[in-house]
C-alpha cells in the first residue's frame, strides 16, 4: 500500500517531477518510487503495528514520511549522491523515526497495536555482556 499518490508526489517536488519522471514511463517510475518508500515505512511499522494502518492522524504522518523518502529517490535519480542536503537530512530524520518505532520509542497516535497472536518474530536490542570468560581472568 502506498500512503501517497503520484499527484501528491508531483505537488511535493514541483518542477523536478517533470524533469525526473518524463516520458511514457514517468508515472510508472514515480509510482514505483512511492511504493518502494512505502515498503520501507511498512517494514519498520510491521514490528509494532497491524498493517494496513487505518488511523487518519497516522496516515497523514505516514504520507509525509513516504513523500520524503520518495523525494530522496527522485533526487538520487537525477543528481546521484549530490542531491540537496535538506532532502538528505529529512530522509535521515524519517529513518530515525522509523527506528524509534521499531524500538518502542515512538508510537503512532491512532494505529492498532499488533497482538501477541500476530507476532511471528521478536527482535531485541541490548548492551553487550559485561562479564564473560574474557573479562573474568584473575577472579
C-alpha positions as CSV (number, residue, x, y, z in Angstrom):
1,X,0.0,0.0,0.0
2,X,1.4,3.4,-0.9
3,X,0.5,6.2,1.5
4,X,0.7,8.9,-1.2
5,X,-0.4,9.3,-4.8
6,X,1.6,10.3,-7.8
7,X,-0.3,13.6,-7.7
8,X,0.8,14.1,-4.1
9,X,4.4,13.4,-5.1
10,X,4.2,15.8,-8.0
11,X,2.9,18.5,-5.7
12,X,5.7,17.8,-3.2
13,X,8.7,18.0,-5.6
14,X,7.3,20.6,-8.1
15,X,9.1,21.2,-11.3
16,X,11.7,18.4,-10.5
17,X,8.9,15.9,-11.1
18,X,8.7,16.7,-14.9
19,X,12.5,16.5,-15.2
20,X,12.8,13.2,-13.4
21,X,9.7,11.4,-14.4
22,X,9.3,12.5,-18.0
23,X,8.3,10.2,-20.9
24,X,6.0,7.3,-21.2
25,X,7.3,5.5,-18.1
26,X,7.4,8.6,-15.9
27,X,4.2,8.0,-13.9
28,X,5.1,4.3,-13.5
29,X,8.6,5.2,-12.3
30,X,7.1,7.7,-9.8
31,X,4.6,5.1,-8.6
32,X,7.4,2.6,-8.2
33,X,9.5,5.1,-6.1
34,X,6.5,5.8,-3.9
35,X,5.8,2.1,-3.4
36,X,9.4,1.5,-2.6
37,X,9.3,4.3,0.0
38,X,6.0,2.9,1.5
39,X,7.6,-0.5,1.7
40,X,10.4,0.9,3.7
41,X,7.9,2.6,6.1
42,X,5.8,-0.6,6.3
43,X,8.9,-2.7,7.1
44,X,9.5,-0.7,10.2
45,X,5.9,-0.4,11.2
46,X,5.2,-4.1,10.9
47,X,7.2,-4.9,14.0
48,X,4.8,-3.0,16.2
49,X,1.5,-2.3,14.3
50,X,-1.1,-4.3,12.4
51,X,-0.9,-3.4,8.8
52,X,-2.5,-1.7,7.0
53,X,-2.6,1.4,9.2
54,X,-6.0,3.0,9.2
55,X,-5.9,5.8,11.7
56,X,-6.4,9.2,10.0
57,X,-3.7,11.0,12.0
58,X,-1.2,8.2,11.5
59,X,-1.9,8.1,7.7
60,X,-1.2,11.9,7.5
61,X,2.2,11.3,9.1
62,X,3.0,8.2,7.0
63,X,2.1,10.1,3.8
64,X,4.6,12.8,4.7
65,X,7.3,10.2,5.5
66,X,6.6,8.3,2.2
67,X,6.8,11.5,0.2
68,X,10.1,12.4,1.9
69,X,11.6,9.0,1.2
70,X,10.2,9.2,-2.4
71,X,11.7,12.7,-2.8
72,X,15.1,11.3,-1.8
73,X,14.7,8.6,-4.6
74,X,13.7,11.3,-7.1
75,X,16.8,13.5,-6.4
76,X,19.0,10.4,-6.5
77,X,17.7,9.6,-10.0
78,X,18.9,12.9,-11.3
79,X,21.8,14.1,-9.2
80,X,23.3,10.9,-7.8
81,X,24.9,11.4,-4.4
82,X,24.9,15.2,-4.8
83,X,21.2,15.8,-4.1
84,X,20.1,18.6,-1.8
85,X,21.3,18.4,1.8
86,X,17.9,19.3,3.1
87,X,16.4,16.2,1.4
88,X,19.2,14.0,2.8
89,X,18.6,15.5,6.3
90,X,14.8,15.0,6.1
91,X,15.2,11.4,4.9
92,X,17.6,10.6,7.7
93,X,15.1,12.0,10.2
94,X,12.3,9.8,8.8
95,X,14.6,6.8,9.1
96,X,15.4,7.8,12.7
97,X,11.7,7.9,13.4
98,X,11.2,4.5,11.8
99,X,14.0,3.1,14.0
100,X,12.3,4.7,17.0
101,X,9.1,2.9,16.1
102,X,10.9,-0.4,15.9
103,X,12.5,0.1,19.4
104,X,9.3,1.4,21.1
105,X,10.4,5.0,21.5
106,X,7.9,6.5,19.1
107,X,4.2,5.5,18.7
108,X,1.7,6.3,16.1
109,X,-1.2,8.0,17.8
110,X,-4.1,6.0,16.4
111,X,-2.6,2.9,14.9
112,X,-3.7,-0.5,16.0
113,X,-1.0,-2.3,18.0
114,X,-0.2,-5.9,17.0
115,X,-1.5,-8.5,19.3
116,X,0.6,-11.4,20.6
117,X,-1.2,-13.7,18.2
118,X,0.0,-11.5,15.3
119,X,3.7,-11.7,16.4
120,X,5.9,-14.0,14.5
121,X,9.2,-12.5,15.4
122,X,10.6,-10.5,18.2
123,X,13.8,-8.5,17.9
124,X,15.6,-7.1,20.9
125,X,18.5,-4.8,21.3
126,X,20.7,-5.0,24.3
127,X,24.1,-4.0,25.6
128,X,27.0,-6.4,25.1
129,X,27.7,-8.6,28.1
130,X,30.0,-7.1,30.7
131,X,31.0,-10.4,32.4
132,X,32.2,-13.3,30.4
133,X,35.2,-15.7,30.1
134,X,37.4,-13.0,28.6
135,X,36.7,-10.5,31.4
136,X,36.8,-12.9,34.4
137,X,40.6,-13.6,34.3
138,X,42.0,-13.5,37.8
139,X,38.7,-13.9,39.6
